[in-house]
Amino acid sequence: MRALCRFVALRKSRHVATFTRVAHVSLSPEERGGEGLRERGSSILRLLFCLTLCLNTAHAAETPSAPPPATSTAEASPTNAVPKFQVTTAKDTSPTGGEINRGIIVARKHQFSFVLPPAFLAQTEASQQKLMLVSRDKEGFISAHIHETDSPAPELKPEALRSHVLEKFPNGRIVDEFAANLESLSGPAFAVQWRSPSGLVLMAIVARVPYQGGYLEFNVSAPVQRAEEFRNAWFSLLLSFRTSRVGEKLEVQQFLPDL
């Protein structure tokens, strides 16, 4: 019996003192005689009970507690979704048999079709919902920034756009103010002549044109010597723009002007 206690004490060293006290109750002087057999059996049973109790206590002390349930950070943290904005282009044939490049923009609520002006390449800035048309010689560009709103067709005041233009081109000079048209709606537009930090004299056009569901802000930039060329390219782009809601039939320009 003492050997059993020593074995248990060796396995559970932190409980040696407890096992030793239990072992001392195993045999008493009175139990060494024949008349003490029943008492000895009773002592052995008490000893086994105590040993079992010590083993259970040691096992409970050494068993690590279960970790708390993990929480899903994906559910707790909101997703910073990029606004929906897709641009595709494809070659098509005009009613006169010429080849054109059609473009399609799909935004969150609305879709747009247009025809790329010749000698321009389409690029996108999806995070800003912006279409960039860059001339092949990289001397200028036309951009269209889509603003989707809750109002059917927002009112765009020329005074607000004028302040925006003067702030954007502090050394510029407004040389023209006119109305830009997209389908049946029109908005304010300003032409500005300004000098770049490198000394180049440039022409810029800034326009805000409403549609049923928001407005588009157009920016045109080109060397002043090619101002008329880029202005005409932008006019042809405006003429080709068609808008419709996502999920409806895509509207496209059917009869193209001479490009």
C-alpha positions in Angstrom: 0.0 0.0 0.0 2.9 2.4 0.8 4.3 1.6 -2.7 1.0 2.6 -4.3 1.0 5.9 -2.4 4.6 6.6 -3.4 3.7 5.9 -7.1 0.8 8.3 -7.0 2.9 10.9 -5.2 5.6 10.6 -7.9 3.0 11.2 -10.6 1.5 14.2 -8.9 4.4 15.9 -7.2 2.4 18.9 -6.2 0.2 16.7 -4.0 3.1 14.8 -2.2 2.2 16.1 1.2 -1.4 15.1 0.8 -0.5 11.6 -0.3 2.0 11.1 2.6 -0.7 12.0 5.2 -3.0 9.5 3.6 -0.4 6.8 3.7 0.1 7.1 7.5 -3.4 5.9 8.2 -2.8 2.6 6.3 -1.6 0.5 9.3 -1.8 1.1 13.0 -0.2 -1.0 15.8 -3.6 -2.4 16.8 -4.1 -3.7 13.3 -1.0 -5.9 13.3 -2.8 -8.7 15.4 -5.2 -11.2 14.0 -8.1 -9.6 15.7 -7.4 -6.4 13.7 -8.2 -7.9 10.3 -11.6 -6.4 10.0 -10.2 -3.0 11.1 -7.4 -3.4 8.6 -9.8 -4.0 5.8 -11.8 -1.0 6.8 -8.5 1.1 6.8 -7.6 -0.1 3.4 -11.0 1.0 2.0 -10.6 4.4 3.6 -7.1 4.6 2.1 -8.4 3.8 -1.4 -11.2 6.3 -1.1 -8.7 9.0 -0.1 -6.3 8.1 -2.9 -9.2 8.3 -5.4 -10.2 11.7 -4.1 -6.6 13.0 -4.4 -6.3 11.7 -8.0 -9.5 13.4 -9.0 -8.4 16.7 -7.4 -5.0 16.6 -9.1 -6.6 15.9 -12.5 -9.0 18.8 -12.1 -6.2 21.1 -11.2 -4.1 20.1 -14.2 -6.9 20.1 -16.8 -6.9 23.5 -18.6 -10.2 25.4 -18.8 -11.9 25.6 -22.1 -11.2 28.9 -24.0 -14.1 31.2 -24.5 -15.9 30.9 -27.9 -14.2 32.8 -30.7 -16.0 35.8 -32.1 -16.2 36.4 -35.8 -14.5 39.7 -36.7 -15.9 39.5 -40.2 -19.4 39.8 -38.8 -18.5 42.5 -36.2 -16.6 44.7 -38.7 -18.5 46.4 -41.5 -17.2 45.9 -45.0 -15.8 49.0 -46.8 -17.3 48.2 -50.2 -16.0 49.9 -53.3 -18.9 51.7 -55.1 -20.2 49.7 -58.1 -18.6 51.1 -61.3 -17.9 49.1 -64.4 -16.8 50.3 -67.8 -16.7 48.2 -71.0 -16.0 49.1 -74.6 -16.6 47.3 -77.8 -16.4 48.0 -81.6 -19.6 48.6 -83.5 -20.7 49.8 -86.9 -22.4 53.1 -87.5 -25.5 53.5 -89.7 -23.2 54.9 -92.4 -20.9 51.8 -92.3 -18.0 53.3 -90.3 -16.4 51.7 -87.3 -17.0 53.2 -83.9 -16.1 52.4 -80.3 -19.1 52.2 -78.0 -18.7 52.4 -74.2 -21.0 51.3 -71.4 -20.8 52.4 -67.8 -22.7 50.5 -65.1 -22.9 52.4 -61.8 -24.9 51.7 -58.6 -28.3 52.7 -59.8 -27.9 53.9 -63.4 -26.2 52.8 -66.6 -24.8 54.9 -69.4 -23.9 54.3 -73.0 -21.7 56.6 -75.1 -19.4 56.6 -78.2 -15.7 57.3 -77.8 -14.4 60.2 -79.8 -11.8 59.1 -82.4 -8.2 58.9 -81.2 -9.2 58.6 -77.5 -8.6 55.7 -75.1 -10.9 54.8 -72.2 -9.6 54.5 -68.6 -11.4 54.2 -65.3 -11.1 55.3 -61.7 -13.7 53.1 -60.1 -13.2 54.4 -56.5 -14.2 57.9 -57.7 -16.8 56.7 -60.3 -14.9 58.5 -63.0 -14.4 57.8 -66.7 -11.2 59.1 -68.3 -10.8 59.5 -72.0 -7.2 60.2 -72.8 -6.0 61.3 -76.3 -3.6 58.8 -77.9 -0.9 61.4 -78.0 -1.5 62.1 -74.3 -1.8 65.8 -74.8 -5.2 66.1 -73.3 -8.2 64.3 -71.7 -11.9 64.3 -71.2 -13.3 63.0 -67.9 -16.8 62.3 -66.7 -17.4 61.9 -63.0 -20.8 60.3 -62.1 -22.6 61.7 -59.0 -25.7 59.6 -58.1 -28.2 61.4 -55.9 -31.6 60.7 -54.5 -33.3 63.6 -56.3 -34.7 62.9 -59.8 -32.8 65.7 -61.5 -30.8 68.0 -59.2 -30.8 71.8 -59.9 -27.3 72.9 -60.7 -26.6 76.6 -60.2 -24.0 78.4 -62.4 -22.9 80.5 -59.4 -21.8 77.4 -57.5 -19.9 76.0 -60.5 -18.3 79.4 -61.1 -16.9 79.4 -57.5 -15.6 75.9 -58.0 -13.9 76.8 -61.2 -12.2 79.9 -59.8 -11.0 77.9 -56.8 -9.7 75.1 -59.0 -7.8 77.5 -61.4 -6.7 80.4 -59.1 -4.6 81.9 -61.9 -7.1 81.1 -64.6 -9.4 83.4 -66.6 -13.0 82.4 -67.6 -13.3 83.0 -71.3 -16.7 81.5 -72.0 -19.9 80.5 -70.1 -22.5 78.4 -71.8 -25.0 75.5 -71.4 -24.1 71.9 -71.8 -26.8 69.5 -72.9 -27.2 65.8 -72.2 -30.3 64.2 -73.7 -33.2 66.7 -72.8 -31.4 68.3 -69.8 -28.8 71.0 -69.6 -26.4 72.4 -67.0 -23.8 75.1 -66.6 -20.4 75.0 -68.3 -17.3 77.3 -68.1 -14.2 77.5 -70.4 -11.1 78.6 -68.6 -7.7 79.6 -69.9 -4.8 79.1 -67.5 -1.1 78.6 -67.2 0.4 75.4 -65.8 3.4 75.5 -63.4 5.7 74.6 -66.3 4.5 77.7 -68.3 2.2 76.0 -70.8 -1.0 77.8 -71.6 -3.9 75.4 -71.4 -7.6 75.4 -72.0 -10.0 73.7 -69.6 -13.8 73.2 -69.6 -15.8 72.3 -66.5 -19.4 71.4 -66.8 -22.1 69.9 -64.6 -25.0 68.3 -66.5 -28.0 66.6 -64.7 -29.7 63.4 -65.6 -32.6 61.5 -64.1 -30.9 60.3 -60.9 -27.9 62.6 -60.5 -25.5 64.6 -62.5 -22.2 64.2 -64.4 -19.3 66.5 -64.0 -17.2 66.9 -67.1 -13.6 68.2 -67.3 -11.7 68.8 -70.5 -8.0 69.8 -70.6 -5.9 70.5 -73.7 -3.2 72.8 -75.0 -4.8 76.1 -76.0 -3.7 75.6 -79.6 -6.0 72.5 -79.7 -8.8 73.9 -77.7 -11.4 73.7 -80.6 -10.4 70.1 -81.4 -11.0 68.9 -77.9 -14.1 71.0 -77.4 -15.7 69.4 -80.5 -14.6 65.9 -79.3 -16.4 66.6 -76.0 -19.5 67.9 -77.8 -19.7 64.6 -79.8 -19.4 62.6 -76.5 -22.3 64.6 -75.0 -24.5 63.9 -78.0 -23.9 60.2 -77.8 -24.6 59.8 -74.0 -27.7 57.9 -73.1 -28.9 57.0 -69.6 -31.2 54.4 -68.1 -31.7 52.6 -64.8 -29.8 49.4 -64.0 -32.0 46.5 -64.9 -33.9 48.3 -67.7 -33.1 48.1 -71.4 -29.8 49.9 -72.1 -30.4 53.0 -74.2 -27.9 53.7 -77.0 -27.6 56.4 -79.6 -28.9 55.1 -82.9 -28.1 57.9 -85.3 -24.5 59.2 -85.0 -23.3 62.6 -86.2 -20.2 62.8 -88.5 -17.3 62.2 -86.2 
